């Protein structure tokens, strides 16, 4: 088995380990595709992720100063958007035929050994394009954000940031019955959002004034910020209606400067809600869970409600994965979802 690891900021390497023997209730999965995340993974690649500098104390749910950060180098947990096919099954396995395709999280590696229950819960629909599997996790992140926005049919929602998660949020919000205004400084990303169903797409400059004008001065019923950029969060707070919700989905790195919390945030009683995939909204947790979100993200693609394959703009063989990361890091124009391809079985 070969895996991609991070030896130091900006320095990737390949690591080989022996293939483990299968237990009777396990399957071996050969990876077909693995998506690269422009959020968590890029923060790992750049060394800005808080887990790489501080210790996450699970009991207190606090980041604390420590000599041993939660993710020391070399980092071996790169990658959480994988899809593969079963190539071997343990002696006690039934109902999981060789060749069945499975989505999930097992990092950028050629193979993965999983428990049978893991595979059964993550089977791709028969006949589905296997690439829809790479959107199971990031799709769940987007669906979680839309749920947190508590959209009502007929609402006007503004989505700030049209990278991959923002594009998925825009599609899911429209499917929920909202009128979607997509906001981004990049004209190409705005055009993509329009082509995939957004009702309007506007430049980030002056977005709050444009949204207020579009809604006769009321403001958006909800704003969902998906970029992790302080100016976008600031403009989302300005653009939302009185006492309405701003959902902060972006992964902000370090301190956030530029938020003027004594202005619209204070005087319009804005609700600022963090949406993050480690949990779902407590009021929905008795019926929604992360596995259900993952499965729903796949099923909505297979049924045609979500159209995410057009978001794949760059791909490369596994051996060239470091260059894909470099392109993402330098912000190559036109790049949305990048995918590592593992090729046919040897």
C-alpha positions as CSV (number, residue, x, y, z in Angstrom):
1,X,0.0,0.0,0.0
2,X,1.3,3.5,-0.9
3,X,0.0,6.6,0.9
4,X,0.6,10.4,0.4
5,X,1.9,12.0,3.6
6,X,3.0,15.6,4.6
7,X,6.5,15.7,5.9
8,X,6.6,19.5,6.4
9,X,4.6,22.5,5.2
10,X,4.5,22.3,1.4
11,X,6.5,19.1,1.3
12,X,4.6,15.9,0.3
13,X,6.0,12.4,0.0
14,X,4.9,8.8,-0.7
15,X,5.1,6.2,2.0
16,X,4.8,2.5,1.4
17,X,3.6,0.0,4.0
18,X,2.8,-3.7,3.8
19,X,-0.8,-4.7,3.0
20,X,-2.4,-6.0,6.2
21,X,-4.0,-9.4,6.2
22,X,-7.8,-9.4,6.2
23,X,-9.8,-10.4,9.3
24,X,-12.8,-12.6,8.5
25,X,-15.2,-9.6,8.8
26,X,-13.1,-7.2,6.7
27,X,-12.8,-6.2,3.0
28,X,-10.0,-4.7,1.1
29,X,-10.8,-1.7,-1.0
30,X,-8.7,-0.4,-4.0
31,X,-9.0,3.3,-4.3
32,X,-10.3,4.6,-7.6
33,X,-10.5,8.4,-6.9
34,X,-9.7,10.7,-4.1
35,X,-10.7,14.4,-4.0
36,X,-8.5,17.1,-2.6
37,X,-10.1,19.6,-0.2
38,X,-9.3,23.3,-0.6
39,X,-10.2,23.9,3.1
40,X,-8.9,21.5,5.7
41,X,-6.3,19.9,3.5
42,X,-4.9,23.2,2.2
43,X,-4.6,24.3,5.9
44,X,-2.6,21.2,6.6
45,X,-0.5,21.7,3.5
46,X,0.3,25.2,4.5
47,X,0.8,24.4,8.2
48,X,-1.9,26.8,9.4
49,X,-4.3,24.2,10.8
50,X,-4.7,24.7,14.6
51,X,-4.4,20.9,15.2
52,X,-0.8,21.2,13.9
53,X,0.2,23.7,16.5
54,X,-2.0,23.0,19.6
55,X,-3.5,20.1,21.3
56,X,-7.2,19.5,21.0
57,X,-8.5,18.5,24.5
58,X,-11.6,16.4,23.7
59,X,-12.9,16.4,27.3
60,X,-13.0,20.2,27.6
61,X,-13.3,20.9,23.8
62,X,-10.5,23.4,24.0
63,X,-7.3,23.9,22.0
64,X,-4.5,24.1,24.6
65,X,-0.8,24.9,24.3
66,X,1.3,21.8,24.2
67,X,4.6,20.5,23.1
68,X,2.9,17.7,21.3
69,X,0.2,19.0,18.8
70,X,-2.7,16.8,17.8
71,X,-1.3,16.4,14.3
72,X,2.5,16.2,14.4
73,X,4.7,15.8,11.3
74,X,4.7,13.6,9.3
75,X,0.9,14.1,8.8
76,X,-0.7,10.9,7.7
77,X,-4.4,11.9,7.6
78,X,-4.4,13.8,4.3
79,X,-7.6,13.1,2.3
80,X,-11.2,12.5,3.3
81,X,-13.0,12.2,-0.1
82,X,-12.4,8.7,-1.4
83,X,-14.2,6.1,-3.5
84,X,-13.0,2.6,-4.4
85,X,-14.0,-0.9,-5.2
86,X,-13.8,-4.1,-3.1
87,X,-11.1,-6.3,-4.4
88,X,-11.0,-8.9,-1.6
89,X,-13.4,-10.1,1.1
90,X,-12.8,-11.9,4.4
91,X,-14.0,-15.4,5.0
92,X,-17.1,-14.4,7.0
93,X,-18.3,-11.8,4.5
94,X,-21.6,-12.2,2.6
95,X,-23.4,-9.6,0.5
96,X,-20.3,-7.6,-0.4
97,X,-19.2,-8.9,-3.7
98,X,-15.8,-8.1,-5.2
99,X,-16.3,-5.2,-7.6
100,X,-18.9,-3.3,-5.5
101,X,-18.0,0.3,-5.1
102,X,-17.7,2.1,-1.8
103,X,-17.3,5.7,-0.8
104,X,-15.8,7.1,2.5
105,X,-12.8,8.6,4.2
106,X,-9.5,6.7,4.2
107,X,-7.0,9.3,3.0
108,X,-5.0,9.5,-0.2
109,X,-3.8,5.9,-0.4
110,X,-3.9,3.1,-2.9
111,X,-5.8,0.6,-0.6
112,X,-7.9,0.5,2.5
113,X,-9.0,-2.3,4.8
114,X,-12.4,-1.7,6.3
115,X,-14.9,-3.5,8.5
116,X,-17.8,-5.1,6.6
117,X,-20.3,-2.7,8.3
118,X,-18.3,0.3,7.1
119,X,-18.6,-0.9,3.5
120,X,-22.2,-1.9,3.7
121,X,-23.2,1.6,5.0
122,X,-21.3,3.3,2.2
123,X,-22.1,1.3,-1.0
124,X,-22.5,3.4,-4.1
125,X,-25.8,2.9,-5.9
126,X,-25.5,0.3,-8.7
127,X,-24.5,1.9,-12.0
128,X,-23.5,5.2,-10.5
129,X,-20.5,7.2,-11.8
130,X,-18.0,6.3,-9.1
131,X,-16.8,10.0,-9.0
132,X,-19.9,11.0,-7.2
133,X,-18.5,9.2,-4.2
134,X,-15.7,11.8,-3.7
135,X,-18.5,14.4,-2.8
136,X,-19.9,12.4,0.0
137,X,-18.1,14.3,2.8
138,X,-17.9,17.8,1.3
139,X,-21.5,17.3,0.2
140,X,-22.5,16.5,3.8
141,X,-20.7,19.6,5.0
142,X,-22.8,21.7,2.5
143,X,-26.0,20.0,3.4
144,X,-25.3,20.5,7.1
145,X,-24.9,24.3,6.4
146,X,-28.2,24.5,4.5
147,X,-29.9,22.7,7.4
148,X,-28.4,25.1,9.9
149,X,-29.7,28.0,7.8
150,X,-33.3,26.7,8.5
151,X,-34.4,27.8,5.0
152,X,-38.1,28.2,4.2
153,X,-39.6,27.8,0.8
154,X,-39.6,31.3,-0.8
155,X,-36.6,32.6,1.2
156,X,-33.9,34.6,-0.4
157,X,-30.5,33.2,0.5
158,X,-27.1,34.7,-0.4
159,X,-24.2,32.3,-0.7
160,X,-20.8,34.0,-0.2
161,X,-17.9,32.0,-1.7
162,X,-18.3,29.8,-4.8
163,X,-15.6,27.3,-4.3
164,X,-16.7,23.6,-4.2
165,X,-18.6,23.7,-0.9
166,X,-20.3,27.0,-1.9
167,X,-21.4,25.6,-5.2
168,X,-22.9,22.6,-3.5
169,X,-24.6,24.9,-0.9
170,X,-26.1,27.0,-3.7
171,X,-27.6,23.9,-5.4
172,X,-28.9,22.5,-2.2
173,X,-30.4,25.8,-1.1
174,X,-32.3,26.0,-4.5
175,X,-33.5,22.5,-4.1
176,X,-34.8,23.5,-0.7
177,X,-37.1,26.1,-2.3
178,X,-35.0,29.2,-1.8
179,X,-34.1,31.9,-4.3
180,X,-30.3,31.8,-4.5
181,X,-28.0,34.8,-4.9
182,X,-24.4,33.5,-5.5
183,X,-21.6,35.9,-4.5
184,X,-18.0,35.7,-5.4
185,X,-15.3,38.0,-6.8
186,X,-14.4,35.5,-9.5
187,X,-16.5,35.8,-12.7
188,X,-15.8,32.2,-13.7
189,X,-17.1,30.9,-10.5
190,X,-20.2,33.1,-10.7
191,X,-20.8,31.7,-14.3
192,X,-20.5,28.2,-13.0
193,X,-23.0,28.8,-10.2
194,X,-25.5,30.3,-12.7
195,X,-25.0,27.3,-15.0
196,X,-25.7,24.9,-12.1
197,X,-28.9,26.6,-11.0
198,X,-28.3,29.8,-9.0
199,X,-30.9,32.4,-9.7
200,X,-28.5,35.3,-9.7
201,X,-24.7,35.7,-9.3
202,X,-23.1,39.0,-8.3
203,X,-19.7,40.4,-7.5
204,X,-18.6,40.5,-3.9
205,X,-17.9,44.3,-4.2
206,X,-21.0,46.1,-3.0
207,X,-22.9,42.8,-2.5
208,X,-24.8,44.0,0.6
209,X,-26.2,47.0,-1.1
210,X,-27.2,44.9,-4.2
211,X,-28.9,42.3,-2.0
212,X,-30.7,45.0,0.0
213,X,-31.9,46.5,-3.3
214,X,-33.0,43.1,-4.7
215,X,-35.1,42.5,-1.5
216,X,-36.6,46.0,-1.3
217,X,-34.4,47.0,1.6
218,X,-35.2,43.9,3.7
219,X,-32.0,41.9,3.2
220,X,-31.5,38.2,2.6
221,X,-33.5,35.9,4.8
222,X,-30.2,34.0,5.4
223,X,-26.6,34.4,4.3
224,X,-24.3,31.4,4.2
225,X,-20.6,32.3,4.2
226,X,-18.5,29.5,2.7
227,X,-15.1,31.1,1.8
228,X,-13.3,31.5,5.2
229,X,-12.5,35.1,4.2
230,X,-13.2,37.8,6.7
231,X,-14.4,40.3,4.1
232,X,-17.0,37.8,2.9
233,X,-18.3,37.2,6.5
234,X,-18.4,40.9,7.1
235,X,-20.5,41.5,3.9
236,X,-22.8,38.6,4.8
237,X,-23.5,40.2,8.1
238,X,-24.3,43.5,6.3
239,X,-26.5,41.8,3.7
240,X,-28.8,39.7,5.9
241,X,-32.2,40.9,7.2
242,X,-32.9,42.1,10.7
243,X,-32.6,39.4,13.3
244,X,-31.8,36.8,10.5
245,X,-29.1,34.2,10.4
246,X,-25.6,34.2,9.0
247,X,-24.2,30.7,8.8
248,X,-20.4,30.7,9.0
249,X,-19.1,27.6,7.2
250,X,-15.7,28.9,6.2
251,X,-12.6,27.6,8.0
252,X,-11.0,30.8,9.2
253,X,-7.2,30.6,9.9
254,X,-5.8,32.5,12.9
255,X,-7.2,35.8,14.0
256,X,-10.0,37.3,12.0
257,X,-9.5,41.0,11.4
258,X,-11.9,43.5,9.7
259,X,-15.1,42.5,11.4
260,X,-16.9,45.6,12.6
261,X,-19.2,44.0,15.1
262,X,-20.4,47.4,16.5
263,X,-22.2,48.2,13.2
264,X,-24.8,46.0,11.4
265,X,-24.1,42.9,13.6
266,X,-25.0,44.8,16.7
267,X,-27.8,47.1,15.5
268,X,-29.6,44.4,13.4
269,X,-29.4,41.7,16.1
270,X,-27.8,39.3,13.7
271,X,-27.6,35.6,14.6
272,X,-24.1,34.2,13.7
273,X,-24.2,30.4,13.6
274,X,-21.1,28.2,13.1
275,X,-21.8,25.1,10.9
276,X,-19.2,22.4,11.1
277,X,-19.4,18.7,10.1
278,X,-18.2,17.3,13.5
279,X,-21.8,17.5,14.6
280,X,-25.3,18.4,13.4
281,X,-27.7,20.9,14.9
282,X,-28.8,19.5,18.3
283,X,-32.5,20.0,17.5
284,X,-32.1,17.7,14.4
285,X,-29.7,15.2,15.9
286,X,-32.4,12.7,16.8
287,X,-33.0,12.1,13.1
288,X,-30.0,13.4,11.3
289,X,-26.5,12.1,11.7
290,X,-23.2,12.3,9.8
291,X,-23.7,8.9,8.1
292,X,-27.2,10.1,6.9
293,X,-25.7,13.3,5.6
294,X,-23.0,11.4,3.7
295,X,-25.5,9.0,2.2
296,X,-27.9,11.8,1.3
297,X,-25.1,13.7,-0.5
298,X,-24.5,10.6,-2.7
299,X,-28.2,9.8,-3.2
300,X,-29.1,13.4,-4.2
301,X,-26.4,13.2,-6.9
302,X,-27.5,9.8,-8.2
303,X,-31.1,11.1,-8.4
304,X,-30.1,14.3,-10.2
305,X,-31.1,16.8,-7.5
306,X,-27.4,17.8,-7.2
307,X,-25.1,18.0,-10.2
308,X,-21.6,18.0,-8.8
309,X,-19.4,16.3,-11.5
310,X,-19.1,19.6,-13.4
311,X,-17.2,20.9,-10.4
312,X,-14.3,18.6,-11.2
313,X,-11.9,20.8,-13.1
314,X,-8.5,19.2,-12.5
315,X,-7.3,15.6,-12.2
316,X,-4.0,13.8,-12.2
317,X,-2.5,10.3,-11.5
318,X,-1.6,9.5,-7.9
319,X,2.1,9.9,-8.7
320,X,1.4,13.5,-9.7
321,X,-0.6,14.4,-6.6
322,X,2.0,16.8,-5.2
323,X,1.6,19.0,-8.3
324,X,-2.2,19.1,-7.8
325,X,-1.6,20.4,-4.2
326,X,0.8,23.0,-5.5
327,X,-1.8,24.2,-8.1
328,X,-4.3,24.5,-5.3
329,X,-1.9,26.3,-3.1
330,X,-1.0,28.9,-5.7
331,X,-4.7,29.5,-6.6
332,X,-4.5,28.3,-10.2
333,X,-7.3,30.1,-12.2
334,X,-10.3,28.0,-12.9
335,X,-9.5,25.3,-10.3
336,X,-12.5,24.0,-8.4
337,X,-12.5,20.3,-7.5
338,X,-9.2,18.5,-8.1
339,X,-9.2,14.7,-8.1
340,X,-6.4,12.1,-7.8
341,X,-6.9,9.2,-10.1
342,X,-5.5,5.8,-9.1
343,X,-6.0,4.0,-12.4
344,X,-6.7,0.3,-13.1
345,X,-5.7,-2.5,-10.8
346,X,-2.2,-3.8,-11.3
